[in-house]
Amino acid sequence: MNGLGTVVNALVVAAAGLLLAWFSKGRLDDLKAKFGEVDERLDRVDQRLTAIDHRFVRVDERFDQLEARFDQRIGQVEARFDGRIDAVNDRIDSVHSRIDSVQASIDGLRTEVARLTVAVGGRPSASNA
């Protein structure tokens, strides 16, 4: 009788195990399906993030192009500005040379006036001596 009780217990445990396995199989299939859905959603999010990353790369390239154009235009403005400054400096140098030549002419005239004054019989002033 003891052997029969063990066999009955074994059959009950086996039946309970089969029932648990059958019920849990449905649960595991549900969990697999849920994980599959989550995995698909993560794949879609990954694709969106990749697309956003590509957009950022394009925006970065456009900024690089704008920076190059800006640098080029600033270089052109600097060159024009330098050219104008050089032209102004040349004109100032020209004015200086003209002032120097006028000063030399005035000095020459002063000397001539002093000579004429002496030739006429006058006395040269102290500033003309």
PyMOL CGO cylinders between C-alpha atoms (Angstrom):
from pymol import cmd
from pymol.cgo import CYLINDER

trace = [
    CYLINDER, 0.00, 0.00, 0.00, 2.90, 2.19, 0.68, 0.3, 1, 1, 1, 1, 1, 1,
    CYLINDER, 2.90, 2.19, 0.68, 4.11, 1.79, -2.90, 0.3, 1, 1, 1, 1, 1, 1,
    CYLINDER, 4.11, 1.79, -2.90, 0.65, 2.59, -4.24, 0.3, 1, 1, 1, 1, 1, 1,
    CYLINDER, 0.65, 2.59, -4.24, 0.58, 5.87, -2.22, 0.3, 1, 1, 1, 1, 1, 1,
    CYLINDER, 0.58, 5.87, -2.22, 3.95, 6.82, -3.61, 0.3, 1, 1, 1, 1, 1, 1,
    CYLINDER, 3.95, 6.82, -3.61, 2.76, 6.15, -7.16, 0.3, 1, 1, 1, 1, 1, 1,
    CYLINDER, 2.76, 6.15, -7.16, -0.42, 8.18, -6.57, 0.3, 1, 1, 1, 1, 1, 1,
    CYLINDER, -0.42, 8.18, -6.57, 1.63, 11.02, -5.08, 0.3, 1, 1, 1, 1, 1, 1,
    CYLINDER, 1.63, 11.02, -5.08, 4.00, 10.89, -8.06, 0.3, 1, 1, 1, 1, 1, 1,
    CYLINDER, 4.00, 10.89, -8.06, 1.04, 11.00, -10.47, 0.3, 1, 1, 1, 1, 1, 1,
    CYLINDER, 1.04, 11.00, -10.47, -0.50, 13.97, -8.61, 0.3, 1, 1, 1, 1, 1, 1,
    CYLINDER, -0.50, 13.97, -8.61, 2.82, 15.83, -8.60, 0.3, 1, 1, 1, 1, 1, 1,
    CYLINDER, 2.82, 15.83, -8.60, 3.31, 15.05, -12.31, 0.3, 1, 1, 1, 1, 1, 1,
    CYLINDER, 3.31, 15.05, -12.31, -0.23, 16.21, -13.14, 0.3, 1, 1, 1, 1, 1, 1,
    CYLINDER, -0.23, 16.21, -13.14, 0.28, 19.40, -11.11, 0.3, 1, 1, 1, 1, 1, 1,
    CYLINDER, 0.28, 19.40, -11.11, 3.60, 19.98, -12.89, 0.3, 1, 1, 1, 1, 1, 1,
    CYLINDER, 3.60, 19.98, -12.89, 1.97, 19.48, -16.29, 0.3, 1, 1, 1, 1, 1, 1,
    CYLINDER, 1.97, 19.48, -16.29, -0.83, 21.90, -15.39, 0.3, 1, 1, 1, 1, 1, 1,
    CYLINDER, -0.83, 21.90, -15.39, 1.66, 24.49, -14.15, 0.3, 1, 1, 1, 1, 1, 1,
    CYLINDER, 1.66, 24.49, -14.15, 3.77, 24.04, -17.27, 0.3, 1, 1, 1, 1, 1, 1,
    CYLINDER, 3.77, 24.04, -17.27, 0.74, 24.42, -19.50, 0.3, 1, 1, 1, 1, 1, 1,
    CYLINDER, 0.74, 24.42, -19.50, -0.45, 27.58, -17.69, 0.3, 1, 1, 1, 1, 1, 1,
    CYLINDER, -0.45, 27.58, -17.69, 3.03, 29.10, -17.52, 0.3, 1, 1, 1, 1, 1, 1,
    CYLINDER, 3.03, 29.10, -17.52, 3.63, 28.35, -21.22, 0.3, 1, 1, 1, 1, 1, 1,
    CYLINDER, 3.63, 28.35, -21.22, 0.77, 30.69, -22.06, 0.3, 1, 1, 1, 1, 1, 1,
    CYLINDER, 0.77, 30.69, -22.06, 2.24, 33.30, -19.75, 0.3, 1, 1, 1, 1, 1, 1,
    CYLINDER, 2.24, 33.30, -19.75, 5.69, 32.90, -21.25, 0.3, 1, 1, 1, 1, 1, 1,
    CYLINDER, 5.69, 32.90, -21.25, 4.26, 33.26, -24.75, 0.3, 1, 1, 1, 1, 1, 1,
    CYLINDER, 4.26, 33.26, -24.75, 2.53, 36.46, -23.62, 0.3, 1, 1, 1, 1, 1, 1,
    CYLINDER, 2.53, 36.46, -23.62, 5.78, 37.73, -22.11, 0.3, 1, 1, 1, 1, 1, 1,
    CYLINDER, 5.78, 37.73, -22.11, 7.67, 36.85, -25.29, 0.3, 1, 1, 1, 1, 1, 1,
    CYLINDER, 7.67, 36.85, -25.29, 5.09, 38.72, -27.34, 0.3, 1, 1, 1, 1, 1, 1,
    CYLINDER, 5.09, 38.72, -27.34, 5.34, 41.77, -25.02, 0.3, 1, 1, 1, 1, 1, 1,
    CYLINDER, 5.34, 41.77, -25.02, 9.15, 41.71, -25.20, 0.3, 1, 1, 1, 1, 1, 1,
    CYLINDER, 9.15, 41.71, -25.20, 8.90, 41.41, -28.99, 0.3, 1, 1, 1, 1, 1, 1,
    CYLINDER, 8.90, 41.41, -28.99, 6.66, 44.49, -29.10, 0.3, 1, 1, 1, 1, 1, 1,
    CYLINDER, 6.66, 44.49, -29.10, 9.02, 46.40, -26.82, 0.3, 1, 1, 1, 1, 1, 1,
    CYLINDER, 9.02, 46.40, -26.82, 11.96, 45.35, -28.97, 0.3, 1, 1, 1, 1, 1, 1,
    CYLINDER, 11.96, 45.35, -28.97, 10.19, 46.57, -32.11, 0.3, 1, 1, 1, 1, 1, 1,
    CYLINDER, 10.19, 46.57, -32.11, 9.39, 49.88, -30.43, 0.3, 1, 1, 1, 1, 1, 1,
    CYLINDER, 9.39, 49.88, -30.43, 13.02, 50.27, -29.38, 0.3, 1, 1, 1, 1, 1, 1,
    CYLINDER, 13.02, 50.27, -29.38, 14.10, 49.53, -32.96, 0.3, 1, 1, 1, 1, 1, 1,
    CYLINDER, 14.10, 49.53, -32.96, 11.76, 52.28, -34.22, 0.3, 1, 1, 1, 1, 1, 1,
    CYLINDER, 11.76, 52.28, -34.22, 13.11, 54.70, -31.60, 0.3, 1, 1, 1, 1, 1, 1,
    CYLINDER, 13.11, 54.70, -31.60, 16.65, 53.77, -32.66, 0.3, 1, 1, 1, 1, 1, 1,
    CYLINDER, 16.65, 53.77, -32.66, 15.77, 54.49, -36.29, 0.3, 1, 1, 1, 1, 1, 1,
    CYLINDER, 15.77, 54.49, -36.29, 14.33, 57.88, -35.30, 0.3, 1, 1, 1, 1, 1, 1,
    CYLINDER, 14.33, 57.88, -35.30, 17.42, 58.72, -33.28, 0.3, 1, 1, 1, 1, 1, 1,
    CYLINDER, 17.42, 58.72, -33.28, 19.60, 57.72, -36.22, 0.3, 1, 1, 1, 1, 1, 1,
    CYLINDER, 19.60, 57.72, -36.22, 17.57, 60.00, -38.49, 0.3, 1, 1, 1, 1, 1, 1,
    CYLINDER, 17.57, 60.00, -38.49, 17.93, 62.83, -35.97, 0.3, 1, 1, 1, 1, 1, 1,
    CYLINDER, 17.93, 62.83, -35.97, 21.67, 62.17, -35.82, 0.3, 1, 1, 1, 1, 1, 1,
    CYLINDER, 21.67, 62.17, -35.82, 21.86, 62.47, -39.62, 0.3, 1, 1, 1, 1, 1, 1,
    CYLINDER, 21.86, 62.47, -39.62, 19.97, 65.76, -39.41, 0.3, 1, 1, 1, 1, 1, 1,
    CYLINDER, 19.97, 65.76, -39.41, 22.44, 67.05, -36.85, 0.3, 1, 1, 1, 1, 1, 1,
    CYLINDER, 22.44, 67.05, -36.85, 25.30, 66.07, -39.15, 0.3, 1, 1, 1, 1, 1, 1,
    CYLINDER, 25.30, 66.07, -39.15, 23.67, 68.02, -42.01, 0.3, 1, 1, 1, 1, 1, 1,
    CYLINDER, 23.67, 68.02, -42.01, 23.10, 71.03, -39.74, 0.3, 1, 1, 1, 1, 1, 1,
    CYLINDER, 23.10, 71.03, -39.74, 26.73, 70.85, -38.63, 0.3, 1, 1, 1, 1, 1, 1,
    CYLINDER, 26.73, 70.85, -38.63, 27.85, 70.74, -42.27, 0.3, 1, 1, 1, 1, 1, 1,
    CYLINDER, 27.85, 70.74, -42.27, 25.70, 73.80, -43.03, 0.3, 1, 1, 1, 1, 1, 1,
    CYLINDER, 25.70, 73.80, -43.03, 27.25, 75.64, -40.08, 0.3, 1, 1, 1, 1, 1, 1,
    CYLINDER, 27.25, 75.64, -40.08, 30.70, 74.76, -41.41, 0.3, 1, 1, 1, 1, 1, 1,
    CYLINDER, 30.70, 74.76, -41.41, 29.73, 76.14, -44.84, 0.3, 1, 1, 1, 1, 1, 1,
    CYLINDER, 29.73, 76.14, -44.84, 28.38, 79.32, -43.27, 0.3, 1, 1, 1, 1, 1, 1,
    CYLINDER, 28.38, 79.32, -43.27, 31.54, 79.70, -41.22, 0.3, 1, 1, 1, 1, 1, 1,
    CYLINDER, 31.54, 79.70, -41.22, 33.69, 79.33, -44.33, 0.3, 1, 1, 1, 1, 1, 1,
    CYLINDER, 33.69, 79.33, -44.33, 31.60, 81.91, -46.20, 0.3, 1, 1, 1, 1, 1, 1,
    CYLINDER, 31.60, 81.91, -46.20, 31.74, 84.25, -43.21, 0.3, 1, 1, 1, 1, 1, 1,
    CYLINDER, 31.74, 84.25, -43.21, 35.52, 83.87, -42.95, 0.3, 1, 1, 1, 1, 1, 1,
    CYLINDER, 35.52, 83.87, -42.95, 35.87, 84.54, -46.68, 0.3, 1, 1, 1, 1, 1, 1,
    CYLINDER, 35.87, 84.54, -46.68, 33.72, 87.67, -46.53, 0.3, 1, 1, 1, 1, 1, 1,
    CYLINDER, 33.72, 87.67, -46.53, 35.48, 88.95, -43.42, 0.3, 1, 1, 1, 1, 1, 1,
    CYLINDER, 35.48, 88.95, -43.42, 38.78, 88.40, -45.23, 0.3, 1, 1, 1, 1, 1, 1,
    CYLINDER, 38.78, 88.40, -45.23, 37.51, 90.42, -48.20, 0.3, 1, 1, 1, 1, 1, 1,
    CYLINDER, 37.51, 90.42, -48.20, 36.33, 93.24, -45.93, 0.3, 1, 1, 1, 1, 1, 1,
    CYLINDER, 36.33, 93.24, -45.93, 39.65, 93.25, -44.12, 0.3, 1, 1, 1, 1, 1, 1,
    CYLINDER, 39.65, 93.25, -44.12, 41.53, 93.41, -47.43, 0.3, 1, 1, 1, 1, 1, 1,
    CYLINDER, 41.53, 93.41, -47.43, 39.36, 96.31, -48.63, 0.3, 1, 1, 1, 1, 1, 1,
    CYLINDER, 39.36, 96.31, -48.63, 39.75, 98.07, -45.31, 0.3, 1, 1, 1, 1, 1, 1,
    CYLINDER, 39.75, 98.07, -45.31, 43.53, 97.57, -45.37, 0.3, 1, 1, 1, 1, 1, 1,
    CYLINDER, 43.53, 97.57, -45.37, 43.62, 98.94, -48.91, 0.3, 1, 1, 1, 1, 1, 1,
    CYLINDER, 43.62, 98.94, -48.91, 41.68, 102.02, -47.90, 0.3, 1, 1, 1, 1, 1, 1,
    CYLINDER, 41.68, 102.02, -47.90, 43.87, 102.58, -44.84, 0.3, 1, 1, 1, 1, 1, 1,
    CYLINDER, 43.87, 102.58, -44.84, 46.96, 102.27, -47.06, 0.3, 1, 1, 1, 1, 1, 1,
    CYLINDER, 46.96, 102.27, -47.06, 45.46, 104.82, -49.48, 0.3, 1, 1, 1, 1, 1, 1,
    CYLINDER, 45.46, 104.82, -49.48, 44.76, 107.23, -46.62, 0.3, 1, 1, 1, 1, 1, 1,
    CYLINDER, 44.76, 107.23, -46.62, 48.31, 106.76, -45.32, 0.3, 1, 1, 1, 1, 1, 1,
    CYLINDER, 48.31, 106.76, -45.32, 49.67, 107.48, -48.81, 0.3, 1, 1, 1, 1, 1, 1,
    CYLINDER, 49.67, 107.48, -48.81, 47.59, 110.65, -49.01, 0.3, 1, 1, 1, 1, 1, 1,
    CYLINDER, 47.59, 110.65, -49.01, 48.81, 111.73, -45.56, 0.3, 1, 1, 1, 1, 1, 1,
    CYLINDER, 48.81, 111.73, -45.56, 52.40, 111.09, -46.65, 0.3, 1, 1, 1, 1, 1, 1,
    CYLINDER, 52.40, 111.09, -46.65, 51.74, 113.16, -49.76, 0.3, 1, 1, 1, 1, 1, 1,
    CYLINDER, 51.74, 113.16, -49.76, 50.36, 116.01, -47.65, 0.3, 1, 1, 1, 1, 1, 1,
    CYLINDER, 50.36, 116.01, -47.65, 53.43, 115.80, -45.39, 0.3, 1, 1, 1, 1, 1, 1,
    CYLINDER, 53.43, 115.80, -45.39, 55.76, 116.03, -48.37, 0.3, 1, 1, 1, 1, 1, 1,
    CYLINDER, 55.76, 116.03, -48.37, 53.78, 119.01, -49.70, 0.3, 1, 1, 1, 1, 1, 1,
    CYLINDER, 53.78, 119.01, -49.70, 53.97, 120.73, -46.31, 0.3, 1, 1, 1, 1, 1, 1,
    CYLINDER, 53.97, 120.73, -46.31, 57.71, 120.05, -46.25, 0.3, 1, 1, 1, 1, 1, 1,
    CYLINDER, 57.71, 120.05, -46.25, 58.11, 121.58, -49.73, 0.3, 1, 1, 1, 1, 1, 1,
    CYLINDER, 58.11, 121.58, -49.73, 56.00, 124.62, -48.72, 0.3, 1, 1, 1, 1, 1, 1,
    CYLINDER, 56.00, 124.62, -48.72, 58.13, 124.99, -45.59, 0.3, 1, 1, 1, 1, 1, 1,
    CYLINDER, 58.13, 124.99, -45.59, 61.29, 124.82, -47.71, 0.3, 1, 1, 1, 1, 1, 1,
    CYLINDER, 61.29, 124.82, -47.71, 59.82, 127.44, -50.07, 0.3, 1, 1, 1, 1, 1, 1,
    CYLINDER, 59.82, 127.44, -50.07, 58.97, 129.71, -47.12, 0.3, 1, 1, 1, 1, 1, 1,
    CYLINDER, 58.97, 129.71, -47.12, 62.47, 129.28, -45.73, 0.3, 1, 1, 1, 1, 1, 1,
    CYLINDER, 62.47, 129.28, -45.73, 63.88, 130.16, -49.15, 0.3, 1, 1, 1, 1, 1, 1,
    CYLINDER, 63.88, 130.16, -49.15, 61.64, 133.22, -49.42, 0.3, 1, 1, 1, 1, 1, 1,
    CYLINDER, 61.64, 133.22, -49.42, 62.65, 134.33, -45.94, 0.3, 1, 1, 1, 1, 1, 1,
    CYLINDER, 62.65, 134.33, -45.94, 66.30, 134.12, -46.96, 0.3, 1, 1, 1, 1, 1, 1,
    CYLINDER, 66.30, 134.12, -46.96, 65.61, 136.06, -50.14, 0.3, 1, 1, 1, 1, 1, 1,
    CYLINDER, 65.61, 136.06, -50.14, 63.69, 138.76, -48.23, 0.3, 1, 1, 1, 1, 1, 1,
    CYLINDER, 63.69, 138.76, -48.23, 66.56, 139.04, -45.78, 0.3, 1, 1, 1, 1, 1, 1,
    CYLINDER, 66.56, 139.04, -45.78, 69.04, 139.43, -48.69, 0.3, 1, 1, 1, 1, 1, 1,
    CYLINDER, 69.04, 139.43, -48.69, 66.81, 142.03, -50.32, 0.3, 1, 1, 1, 1, 1, 1,
    CYLINDER, 66.81, 142.03, -50.32, 66.51, 143.93, -47.08, 0.3, 1, 1, 1, 1, 1, 1,
    CYLINDER, 66.51, 143.93, -47.08, 70.28, 144.00, -46.72, 0.3, 1, 1, 1, 1, 1, 1,
    CYLINDER, 70.28, 144.00, -46.72, 70.69, 144.95, -50.37, 0.3, 1, 1, 1, 1, 1, 1,
    CYLINDER, 70.69, 144.95, -50.37, 68.26, 147.85, -50.00, 0.3, 1, 1, 1, 1, 1, 1,
    CYLINDER, 68.26, 147.85, -50.00, 70.09, 149.01, -46.92, 0.3, 1, 1, 1, 1, 1, 1,
    CYLINDER, 70.09, 149.01, -46.92, 67.91, 147.79, -44.12, 0.3, 1, 1, 1, 1, 1, 1,
    CYLINDER, 67.91, 147.79, -44.12, 68.87, 145.71, -41.20, 0.3, 1, 1, 1, 1, 1, 1,
    CYLINDER, 68.87, 145.71, -41.20, 67.68, 142.13, -41.01, 0.3, 1, 1, 1, 1, 1, 1,
    CYLINDER, 67.68, 142.13, -41.01, 65.54, 141.27, -38.01, 0.3, 1, 1, 1, 1, 1, 1,
    CYLINDER, 65.54, 141.27, -38.01, 66.82, 138.86, -35.38, 0.3, 1, 1, 1, 1, 1, 1,
    CYLINDER, 66.82, 138.86, -35.38, 64.47, 136.11, -36.51, 0.3, 1, 1, 1, 1, 1, 1,
    CYLINDER, 64.47, 136.11, -36.51, 65.77, 136.31, -40.09, 0.3, 1, 1, 1, 1, 1, 1,
    CYLINDER, 65.77, 136.31, -40.09, 69.45, 136.31, -39.24, 0.3, 1, 1, 1, 1, 1, 1,
]
cmd.load_cgo(trace, "trace")
